Amino acid sequence: MGEIESTKSVGELFAPVDGEVVEANQAVVDDPGSINADADAAWLIRVRFTSLPELLSADQYAELTAE
């Protein structure tokens, strides 16, 4: 759904859901730095879901991140 850029590399930004992009935030496209100023206002896309991934429970997540 996008790219993450730094001074040393570019990486892909993956959406964790399946669906259709129904809106993109043009303000962030026009001024990508705005996402650092107000993350709540700087949403990237709105998606109409066709399916959702199976999410981890709180216990599963704690076990995964305990290492």
Secondary structure per residue as TSV (DSSP state, phi and psi in degrees):
chain	resnum	aa	ss	phi	psi
A	1	M	-	360.0	-4.7
A	2	G	E	175.4	-167.1
A	3	E	E	-132.7	149.7
A	4	I	E	-113.0	124.3
A	5	E	E	-116.9	140.5
A	6	S	-	-130.7	-177.2
A	7	T	S	-69.6	-20.0
A	8	K	S	-111.1	-15.3
A	9	S	-	-159.5	168.2
A	10	V	E	-130.1	131.3
A	11	G	E	-128.9	157.7
A	12	E	E	-82.2	147.6
A	13	L	E	-109.6	115.1
A	14	F	-	-98.4	140.9
A	15	A	-	-85.8	133.2
A	16	P	S	-84.3	13.9
A	17	V	S	-135.5	161.1
A	18	D	E	-99.7	139.6
A	19	G	E	166.2	-165.2
A	20	E	E	-116.5	128.5
A	21	V	E	-71.4	121.3
A	22	V	E	-106.6	-13.3
A	23	E	E	-161.7	142.2
A	24	A	E	-118.8	146.6
A	25	N	-	-82.5	96.8
A	26	Q	H	-61.8	-30.6
A	27	A	H	-61.6	-37.0
A	28	V	H	-74.9	-35.0
A	29	V	H	-61.2	-43.6
A	30	D	H	-71.4	-31.9
A	31	D	-	-140.0	79.6
A	32	P	T	-57.6	-28.4
A	33	G	T	-65.4	-17.7
A	34	S	H	-63.8	-22.6
A	35	I	H	-65.1	-25.9
A	36	N	H	-78.6	-22.7
A	37	A	H	-83.6	-40.1
A	38	D	-	-151.2	87.7
A	39	A	T	-61.0	-30.4
A	40	D	T	-68.0	-36.9
A	41	A	T	-85.0	-15.8
A	42	A	-	-100.8	45.1
A	43	W	-	-61.5	156.5
A	44	L	-	-98.9	-54.8
A	45	I	E	-141.7	158.6
A	46	R	E	-112.8	134.3
A	47	V	E	-123.5	136.2
A	48	R	E	-93.5	110.9
A	49	F	E	-70.0	140.8
A	50	T	E	-105.8	-26.7
A	51	S	E	-161.2	156.1
A	52	L	-	-115.8	149.1
A	53	P	-	-72.7	159.8
A	54	E	-	-75.3	123.2
A	55	L	-	-92.6	154.5
A	56	L	-	-76.5	148.6
A	57	S	-	-75.6	169.1
A	58	A	H	-59.9	-40.3
A	59	D	H	-66.7	-41.7
A	60	Q	H	-63.4	-40.8
A	61	Y	H	-65.8	-43.3
A	62	A	H	-60.4	-41.4
A	63	E	H	-65.9	-40.8
A	64	L	H	-64.3	-37.6
A	65	T	H	-95.9	3.4
A	66	A	-	-71.8	-19.7
A	67	E	-	-67.4	360.0
